[in-house]
């Protein structure tokens, strides 16, 4: 059985099509079922529809009511959520930088379900277009004309996870994939897209290292200017006092949400969570995460300074972005989509080594079962598969790479 899986032939076009179509149909059934069993703005279990989007909407309302700094007070923010969704709604915290509050306040001007639908539709469209551009500029541009890639991108299990949680994985992936797609042709636009990723700062650590190592200084400058522009926009919109409120909220985010696992260690797919979930102390978890971050940073610098092609460099950056942070949840595994696309495109052009297709398949299906596996076994598998994929990328960086 293992021998069969390790052969290239196991991953046929028909199997890829059927798996993707199966996941897409599952997503449709689940989403229809969610709305069919809902009551008002809440699902069958009393949670807001699009669970995590509720914190965006509540924070936006506080900002529109003239109290943006209150979004960073967990007690006040929770009362706002209860006022919108009912007294029994669970707490969903707001941990984003103030410039994301500008978008949240705009969305909160709409009825909740309209805002949620618009958010999901626009960010998914951005994800899809960015993936299309990434493939078109990759080693196998003809892949864009293959309708199967459409099913693979739309049926990717992380898509359903994001839809159910009203999360921002589509946006994060669109910005990173779009930035990589435009890096050589439109470096300034690429920098703007990469700079906008500052709305989730834990995913921006490796980007400046990669750009500097690759000599992409125009993009580096544009990204830096974009971040400074976002800071200025938030300050003009909400006043200087918004920043102390944001910085003070970091203590709650660090101690309650991350270290104590308030979000749920089964949801956090990081090295830090893997250590904490099996009972490891906080210090050990931070130490393991720091080691992982330094190792992957060194790999990114090496790859982006090397003669490796852009597909390998881009895939490694997507994978490393997930691997380097202690706070990466299962919906953030959307960032695997461009990594899979780039490695598959490179494999299509240069061939695959034994086991690489199996690993790509594992990465694709990972979001469907990562949380359930962690809940049942306390094993957080995502960091293991991502580390293996980083080795995969490192091996393909050699220009003398040959299939065997």
Buried (B, 14 or more C-beta within 10 A) or exposed (E): EEEEEBEBEBBEEEEBBEBBBEBBEBBEEEBEEBEEEBEEBBBEEEBBBBBBBBBBBBBBBBBBEEBBBBBBBBEBBBBBBBEBBEEEBEEBBBBBBBBBBBBBBEBBEBEBBEBBBEBBEEBBEBBBBBBBBBBBBBBBEEBBEBEBBBBBBBBBBBBBBBBBBBBBBBBBBBBBBBBBBBBEEBBBBBBBBBBBBBBBEBBBBBBBBBBBBBEBEBBBBBBBBBBEBBBEEBBEBBEEEBBEBBEEBEEBBBEBBBBEBBBBBBBBBBBBBBBBBEEBEBEEBBBBBBEBBEBBBEBBBBBBBBEBBBBBBBBBBBBBBBBBBBBBBBBBBBBBBBBBBBBBBBBBBBEBBEBBBBBBBBBBBBBBEBBEBBBEEBBBBBBEBBBBBBEBBBEBBEEEBEEE
